[in-house]
Amino acid sequence: MKKNVMILTGAGQIGMAIARRMGYGMKIVIGDKRRDNAETIAETMNKAGFETVPVEMDLSSRESILGLIDSAKHYGEIQMLINAAGVSPSQASIETILHVDLYGTAVLLEEVGKVIAEGGTGVTISSQSGHRLPALGTEIDEQLAMTPAEDLLKLDILQPANIRDTLHAYQLAKRCNVKRVMSESVRWGERGARINSISPGIIVTPLAIDEFNGPRGDFYKNMFAKCPAGRPGTADEVANVAELLMSERGAFITGSDFLIDGGATASYFYGPLRP
């Protein structure tokens, strides 16, 4: 029997929290570059009463993304997308960050937007890092938003000589995510569907714990200690916002980005985290 289908990319805690909030009664196709990660999340959710299918998927590959979408279409109409896949600046090279977080997200939003069902919704997980980047100007913003995905990595601003380090690459990728969501929301709207992004701050996940214990650990610990909330966030707090955006209560919200960082960005610009 055909079902409404949710695509979840990135088999991590944030994606799973949102899928558990929104995926009841749906077929959930879970894509991750490491199949064992997808299988682990699938098993956890299946034991909680959900119906999931793990799929190996590489976000940096259009062919792999199309394969994931084809797998999802086999089960029914694609009604929801949760894109929580990505790499971190402490664990990946500049090239990998640009190919996965920037190019891959652009391709995923484009391709799912071609098949999303009427009334469908999506969220992509960006980052507070995109909000730390200074204004890039109208021309560059438009380039990030509108350049065909296959030409994105040819942009001058994304050339290696213009990128300082992996954190800078990550900031550019996340700024691009927000601009692509704005642009894609117009195309999704033509199908009667909506797409938004969420920019979390420090959220406690296994990946974040690795970061806390890594070379930038003191930086991150200082960030949440000095932000107004005084603590890191949880995956379920991100899911609270995703639930609004993906439900009928968010029917008038599309093409928007929601910063969920406990006030860390505010503190970065106007408080004790000012550089």
VMD Tcl script that draws the C-alpha trace (Angstrom):
set ca {
  {0.00 0.00 0.00}
  {1.33 3.43 -0.96}
  {2.00 5.85 1.88}
  {2.98 9.46 2.28}
  {6.77 9.55 2.38}
  {9.28 11.53 4.41}
  {12.90 11.81 3.30}
  {15.41 12.24 6.11}
  {19.01 12.92 5.13}
  {21.62 12.70 7.85}
  {21.16 9.93 10.42}
  {21.83 12.03 13.49}
  {20.07 13.21 16.63}
  {18.55 16.41 15.22}
  {17.12 14.72 12.13}
  {15.74 11.84 14.19}
  {14.12 14.19 16.71}
  {12.28 16.00 13.92}
  {11.33 12.76 12.17}
  {9.90 11.33 15.39}
  {7.85 14.51 15.84}
  {6.47 14.57 12.29}
  {6.83 11.10 10.76}
  {4.08 9.05 12.43}
  {1.99 7.19 9.85}
  {4.52 7.89 7.11}
  {7.17 5.84 5.35}
  {10.47 7.41 6.40}
  {13.40 6.92 4.02}
  {16.63 7.62 5.89}
  {19.69 8.49 3.82}
  {23.22 8.73 5.18}
  {26.69 8.37 3.67}
  {27.37 5.60 6.20}
  {24.72 2.95 5.83}
  {25.36 1.68 9.35}
  {24.37 5.11 10.72}
  {21.12 5.00 8.74}
  {20.47 1.45 9.94}
  {21.04 2.42 13.57}
  {18.54 5.29 13.43}
  {16.10 3.15 11.44}
  {16.25 0.38 14.05}
  {15.69 2.84 16.90}
  {12.68 4.38 15.18}
  {11.21 1.06 14.04}
  {11.29 -0.18 17.64}
  {9.33 2.95 18.60}
  {6.57 2.17 16.09}
  {7.73 4.10 13.04}
  {8.20 2.61 9.58}
  {11.62 3.40 8.17}
  {13.97 2.29 5.40}
  {17.75 2.94 5.57}
  {19.50 3.96 2.35}
  {23.15 4.74 1.65}
  {23.34 8.27 0.24}
  {26.17 10.72 -0.47}
  {24.94 14.32 -0.29}
  {27.86 15.52 -2.41}
  {26.63 13.45 -5.40}
  {23.64 14.41 -7.55}
  {23.43 10.81 -8.77}
  {23.24 9.55 -5.19}
  {20.60 12.14 -4.28}
  {18.50 11.10 -7.29}
  {18.86 7.48 -6.20}
  {17.53 8.37 -2.74}
  {14.57 10.21 -4.26}
  {13.80 7.26 -6.55}
  {13.85 4.95 -3.52}
  {11.43 7.26 -1.72}
  {9.05 7.51 -4.70}
  {8.77 3.72 -4.72}
  {6.76 3.92 -1.48}
  {4.44 6.82 -2.37}
  {4.26 10.60 -2.69}
  {7.05 12.61 -1.07}
  {5.34 14.86 1.46}
  {8.21 15.90 3.72}
  {11.94 16.54 3.58}
  {14.24 16.86 6.56}
  {17.78 17.66 5.48}
  {20.04 17.22 8.49}
  {23.09 15.92 6.63}
  {26.39 17.74 6.77}
  {29.96 17.85 7.99}
  {31.64 20.02 10.62}
  {34.58 22.43 10.27}
  {36.61 20.39 12.76}
  {36.15 17.11 10.92}
  {36.28 17.97 7.22}
  {38.38 19.80 4.65}
  {37.38 23.01 2.90}
  {36.65 21.03 -0.27}
  {34.46 18.50 1.53}
  {32.48 21.21 3.34}
  {31.77 23.02 0.07}
  {30.81 19.84 -1.78}
  {28.57 18.46 0.98}
  {27.08 21.35 2.94}
  {26.88 23.88 0.11}
  {26.60 22.09 -3.26}
  {24.86 18.99 -1.91}
  {22.19 20.94 -0.06}
  {21.52 23.04 -3.16}
  {21.07 19.92 -5.29}
  {18.84 18.20 -2.72}
  {16.50 21.18 -2.41}
  {16.36 21.51 -6.19}
  {15.65 17.84 -6.89}
  {13.12 17.29 -4.09}
  {11.45 20.52 -5.17}
  {10.73 18.92 -8.54}
  {8.73 16.07 -6.99}
  {7.39 17.32 -3.65}
  {3.66 16.72 -3.32}
  {1.12 19.53 -3.08}
  {0.92 20.60 0.55}
  {4.39 19.20 1.17}
  {6.91 20.78 3.51}
  {10.62 20.70 4.16}
  {13.27 21.94 6.54}
  {17.01 22.04 6.05}
  {19.37 22.37 8.98}
  {21.77 25.26 8.53}
  {23.80 26.78 11.40}
  {24.35 29.84 13.54}
  {27.71 30.06 11.74}
  {26.00 31.52 8.69}
  {24.78 34.39 10.85}
  {28.32 35.24 12.05}
  {29.52 35.99 8.53}
  {29.55 39.72 7.67}
  {27.16 40.93 5.00}
  {28.32 39.77 1.57}
  {26.36 42.27 -0.50}
  {23.34 41.99 -2.77}
  {25.26 40.66 -5.77}
  {26.93 37.80 -3.91}
  {23.73 36.94 -2.05}
  {21.95 36.64 -5.38}
  {24.74 34.48 -6.77}
  {24.50 32.11 -3.80}
  {20.72 31.99 -4.11}
  {20.27 31.73 -7.88}
  {23.39 30.24 -9.51}
  {22.63 26.79 -11.01}
  {23.83 24.18 -8.54}
  {26.37 22.73 -10.96}
  {28.02 26.15 -11.27}
  {27.99 27.12 -7.59}
  {31.52 25.98 -6.83}
  {32.82 28.07 -9.74}
  {31.86 31.32 -8.01}
  {34.82 33.58 -7.16}
  {33.86 33.81 -3.49}
  {34.10 30.02 -3.19}
  {37.57 29.65 -4.70}
  {40.26 28.28 -2.34}
  {42.29 31.48 -2.49}
  {39.32 33.38 -1.04}
  {38.59 30.98 1.84}
  {40.65 31.37 5.01}
  {40.01 28.05 6.72}
  {37.40 25.33 7.29}
  {35.31 27.52 9.60}
  {35.11 30.22 6.92}
  {34.07 27.57 4.37}
  {31.40 26.33 6.77}
  {30.09 29.87 7.32}
  {29.85 30.41 3.57}
  {28.09 27.08 3.10}
  {25.52 27.87 5.77}
  {24.92 31.38 4.42}
  {24.37 29.76 1.04}
  {21.88 27.28 2.57}
  {19.71 30.14 3.80}
  {19.81 31.91 0.43}
  {19.01 28.69 -1.46}
  {16.00 28.09 0.80}
  {14.71 31.57 -0.01}
  {15.14 30.99 -3.73}
  {13.79 27.43 -3.73}
  {10.73 28.47 -1.72}
  {9.50 30.26 -4.84}
  {9.78 27.08 -6.93}
  {8.35 24.90 -4.16}
  {5.48 27.36 -3.91}
  {4.56 26.69 -7.53}
  {3.81 23.12 -6.41}
  {1.88 24.28 -3.35}
  {4.73 23.28 -1.03}
  {6.87 25.08 1.56}
  {10.56 24.99 2.52}
  {12.35 26.69 5.44}
  {15.67 26.44 7.23}
  {16.69 26.26 10.87}
  {20.05 27.57 12.10}
  {20.86 25.87 15.40}
  {23.59 26.94 17.76}
  {25.38 24.42 19.95}
  {23.12 21.40 20.25}
  {24.19 18.42 22.39}
  {24.70 15.52 19.99}
  {27.50 12.94 19.62}
  {29.02 15.22 16.97}
  {28.92 18.22 19.32}
  {30.53 16.19 22.10}
  {33.37 15.40 19.67}
  {33.68 19.13 19.04}
  {33.76 19.87 22.79}
  {36.69 17.49 23.10}
  {38.41 18.71 19.94}
  {40.79 21.60 19.20}
  {37.94 24.17 19.30}
  {36.36 22.71 22.43}
  {37.17 25.64 24.72}
  {35.75 28.04 22.13}
  {32.41 26.19 22.05}
  {32.21 25.80 25.82}
  {32.85 29.52 26.26}
  {30.18 30.27 23.67}
  {27.34 28.53 25.47}
  {28.57 29.60 28.91}
  {28.38 33.28 27.92}
  {25.23 33.23 25.83}
  {21.96 34.45 27.44}
  {20.63 30.88 27.80}
  {23.83 29.83 29.57}
  {23.72 26.30 28.16}
  {23.74 24.32 24.92}
  {20.46 23.27 23.34}
  {18.89 19.88 22.71}
  {17.75 18.20 19.52}
  {14.16 18.25 20.78}
  {14.27 22.04 21.07}
  {15.17 22.19 17.37}
  {12.32 19.76 16.70}
  {9.92 22.11 18.50}
  {10.54 24.74 15.83}
  {10.54 22.22 12.99}
  {7.14 20.98 14.15}
  {5.73 24.49 13.78}
  {7.30 24.97 10.35}
  {6.18 21.60 8.99}
  {2.66 21.59 10.41}
  {-0.46 23.47 9.34}
  {0.28 26.02 12.06}
  {3.20 27.15 9.88}
  {1.16 27.39 6.68}
  {2.15 31.04 6.12}
  {5.86 30.44 6.70}
  {8.13 29.65 3.76}
  {11.53 30.80 2.53}
  {12.53 31.74 6.09}
  {15.41 30.90 8.42}
  {15.03 30.46 12.18}
  {18.03 31.03 14.44}
  {17.93 28.78 17.54}
  {21.13 29.40 19.49}
  {20.23 30.48 23.01}
  {21.22 34.03 22.11}
  {24.83 33.16 21.24}
  {24.78 35.19 18.03}
  {23.28 38.17 19.85}
  {26.04 37.87 22.44}
  {28.63 37.59 19.66}
  {27.59 40.93 18.16}
  {26.40 42.83 21.21}
  {27.56 41.04 24.36}
  {30.43 39.24 26.10}
  {31.23 37.05 23.08}
  {32.22 40.05 20.94}
  {35.57 39.25 19.25}
}
mol new
graphics top color blue
foreach p $ca { graphics top sphere $p radius 0.5 }
foreach p [lrange $ca 0 end-1] q [lrange $ca 1 end] { graphics top cylinder $p $q radius 0.2 }
display resetview
